[in-house]
Amino acid sequence: ALAVAHFKNALKQFQKLVEKKVAQKTEERLGLYVKDDDEIDYDKFYETVQALFGPEIKDCNVKAFFRKISSNLDAKTEWCEIFGHFIVENDAISSQLIEENTVFLVSQKQQITHAGVKRRDVIKGIVKVPHLDFTVTSSQKGVLTVFNNQVFLIHTNIFDTAWVTGCDFLTQLKRVVAVTERTVIVWDYKSKGNQSNCFVIKPMENGLLCVCTVTASDHLAKDNILMGDDGGYVNLLTVTSDDFGLKQSKSKKKSQFHVLDSKNFKIVKRKLHDDWVMKVKYISDLNCFGSCSIDSIHSFVLGDIKRLEDSMPVKEFSVPKGVNAFTFCGKSNVIVTGG
């Protein structure tokens, strides 16, 4: 257990670590940062936090905190977030707190019910499939759900330690695709009986942050999947019915997960940004894709799918600071919106 004096010192060191990371990220966005041995990436951040507060710190909580300070430099942070708690900014609730409950007792490993709120699962992706009249959702902790027009639910749980970061629907293969930070999940939601077949494609080189499908394919047994990652790359993954057709299991288990090696799939990638790719979308009317990043120099890229496989230039745009998402509207208009 951490003594009071040691814990106070750990908090000071943690605050310095956060300030250094924010300063580094600020310089990166201004194009002034020069990489050196003192660069703080996620692995170094996690190791330092674990050294300060002990091995009880969970990776998912540190990861959430790291993403928060990396994507929003002005965000208000509290040290207790790395323990899976965050302060409730509600005067009505705060007024109910009694003095002894405002202290987080780390040494006794106690969770104070009124001092914070435990992190809950959240929806990370929602996709409408008009021609089949249903909606697909994915949650951060790995629950994929299909809602039909009668609000009938079909769902499966992805037993993966990594967070789900997005989902979409494969129009040709008639399956749901979702991405975690290191894997691609293809879910056969039409599996008969109680089976729910999921195919896990891994490992992926970088952390996947978003996904969308390319709807221009005229091949009835092939789908193309676009994915953005934390290395600034846009990835194009091609999947066919042959990749999954022979993997069906006759087991009576409720859920079947089949791991497939990513090396056996056609994956092309191109670095279009110098920071995280937060959103990718295929625009069928323009026959091109768009990718959006928190990179302040190359914020928005618009180009043909073929440009991912060659060195030909693509259209690059710079948008105001803080923009990290975009929405497409109409047949040929691109509207950039603040994130």
Residue pairs with C-beta under 8 A, 6 or more apart in sequence:
1 106
1 107
1 108
2 10
2 53
2 54
2 106
2 107
3 107
7 106
7 107
10 52
10 53
11 79
13 52
14 49
14 52
14 53
14 79
14 82
15 79
17 40
17 45
17 48
17 49
18 69
18 77
20 40
21 40
21 45
21 66
21 69
21 70
22 69
22 73
24 33
24 39
24 40
25 69
25 70
25 73
26 73
27 33
28 274
28 275
29 73
29 275
29 294
29 295
29 296
29 321
30 296
31 296
31 297
42 63
42 66
45 62
45 66
46 59
46 62
46 63
46 66
49 57
49 62
49 82
50 57
50 62
53 82
53 83
53 106
56 109
57 82
57 83
58 84
59 161
60 84
60 119
60 161
60 163
61 81
61 82
61 83
61 84
61 119
62 82
63 163
64 81
64 119
65 77
65 81
65 82
68 75
68 77
68 81
69 75
69 77
70 276
71 276
71 278
71 294
71 324
78 86
78 87
80 86
80 87
80 104
80 116
83 104
83 106
84 118
84 119
85 104
85 111
85 115
85 116
85 117
85 118
85 119
86 116
86 117
86 119
87 116
88 94
88 116
88 117
93 114
96 114
97 114
97 115
98 114
101 112
101 113
101 114
101 115
102 115
103 112
103 115
104 112
104 115
104 116
105 112
111 118
121 139
121 140
121 141
121 143
122 139
122 140
123 137
123 138
123 139
123 140
124 138
124 139
124 140
124 163
124 164
124 165
124 166
124 167
125 136
125 137
125 138
125 164
125 165
125 166
125 167
125 168
125 178
125 211
126 135
126 136
126 137
126 138
126 167
127 135
127 136
127 137
127 167
127 168
127 169
128 135
129 135
129 136
129 169
131 171
133 148
133 149
134 146
134 147
134 148
134 149
135 146
135 147
136 144
136 145
136 146
136 147
136 167
136 168
136 169
136 176
137 144
137 145
137 147
137 167
138 144
138 145
138 164
138 166
138 167
138 178
139 145
139 164
140 163
140 164
141 163
141 164
142 157
142 158
142 159
142 160
142 163
142 164
142 180
143 155
143 156
143 157
143 158
144 155
144 156
144 158
144 164
144 167
144 176
144 178
144 185
144 187
144 189
145 153
145 154
145 155
146 153
146 154
146 155
146 176
146 189
147 153
148 154
154 189
156 187
156 189
156 196
156 198
156 255
157 255
158 164
158 178
158 180
158 185
158 198
159 257
160 180
160 183
160 185
160 200
162 180
162 181
162 182
162 183
163 180
163 181
164 178
164 179
164 180
164 185
165 179
165 180
165 181
165 208
165 209
165 210
165 211
166 178
166 179
166 208
166 209
166 210
166 211
166 212
167 176
167 177
167 178
167 179
167 211
168 176
168 177
168 178
168 211
168 212
168 213
168 225
169 175
169 176
169 177
169 213
170 176
170 177
170 186
170 213
170 223
170 225
170 239
171 213
171 215
171 217
171 223
172 217
172 219
172 220
172 221
172 222
172 223
173 186
173 221
173 222
173 223
173 239
173 240
173 241
173 244
174 190
175 186
175 187
175 188
175 189
175 190
175 244
176 186
176 187
176 189
177 184
177 185
177 186
177 187
177 211
177 213
177 223
177 225
178 184
178 185
178 187
178 211
179 185
179 208
179 210
179 211
179 227
180 208
181 207
181 208
181 209
182 202
182 203
182 204
182 207
182 208
183 200
183 201
183 202
183 203
183 204
183 208
184 200
184 201
184 202
184 204
184 208
184 211
184 225
184 227
184 237
184 262
185 198
185 199
185 200
185 201
186 198
186 199
186 201
186 239
186 244
187 196
187 197
187 198
187 199
188 196
188 197
188 198
188 199
188 244
189 196
191 197
191 256
193 252
194 252
194 254
195 249
195 251
195 252
195 253
195 254
195 255
195 256
196 254
196 255
196 256
197 247
197 248
197 249
197 256
197 258
198 255
198 256
198 257
198 258
199 243
199 244
199 247
199 257
199 258
199 260
200 257
200 258
200 259
200 260
201 237
201 260
201 261
201 262
201 265
202 259
202 260
202 261
202 262
203 262
204 227
204 229
204 235
204 262
205 229
205 231
205 269
206 229
206 230
206 231
206 233
207 229
207 230
207 231
208 227
208 228
208 229
208 235
209 228
209 229
209 230
209 276
209 277
209 278
210 227
210 228
210 277
210 278
210 279
210 280
211 225
211 226
211 227
211 228
211 280
212 225
212 226
212 280
212 281
212 282
213 223
213 224
213 225
213 226
213 282
214 223
214 224
214 225
214 226
214 236
214 282
214 289
214 305
215 282
215 284
216 224
216 282
216 284
216 287
216 305
217 223
217 224
219 240
221 240
221 241
221 242
222 238
222 239
222 240
222 241
223 238
223 239
223 240
224 236
224 237
224 238
224 305
225 236
225 237
225 238
225 239
226 234
226 235
226 236
226 280
226 281
226 282
226 289
227 234
227 235
227 236
227 237
227 280
228 234
228 235
228 276
228 277
228 278
228 279
228 280
228 291
228 293
229 235
229 276
229 277
230 276
230 277
231 271
232 271
232 272
232 273
232 274
232 275
232 276
232 277
232 293
232 295
233 269
233 270
233 271
233 272
233 277
234 269
234 270
234 272
234 277
234 280
234 289
234 291
234 301
234 308
235 267
235 268
235 269
236 267
236 268
236 269
236 305
236 308
236 309
237 265
237 266
237 267
238 265
238 266
238 267
239 265
243 260
243 264
243 265
247 258
247 260
249 256
249 258
268 308
268 309
269 308
270 307
270 308
270 309
272 291
272 293
272 298
272 301
272 303
272 314
272 316
273 291
273 293
273 295
273 298
273 299
273 301
274 293
274 295
274 297
274 298
275 293
275 294
275 295
275 296
276 293
276 294
276 295
277 291
277 292
277 293
278 292
278 293
278 294
278 324
278 325
278 339
279 291
279 292
279 324
279 325
279 326
280 289
280 290
280 291
280 292
281 289
281 290
281 326
281 328
282 288
282 289
282 305
283 289
283 290
283 328
283 334
285 331
285 332
286 302
286 332
287 304
288 302
288 303
288 304
288 305
289 302
289 303
289 304
289 305
290 300
290 301
290 302
290 326
290 328
290 334
291 300
291 301
292 299
292 300
292 323
292 324
292 325
292 326
292 336
293 299
293 300
293 301
293 324
294 324
296 318
296 321
297 318
298 316
298 317
298 318
299 317
299 318
299 319
299 323
300 316
300 317
300 318
300 319
300 323
300 326
300 336
301 314
301 315
301 316
301 317
302 314
302 315
302 317
302 334
303 314
303 315
304 314
306 312
307 313
307 314
317 336
319 336
320 338
322 338
322 339
323 336
323 337
323 338
323 339
324 339
325 337
325 338
325 339
326 334
326 335
326 336
326 337
327 335
327 337
328 334
328 335
329 335
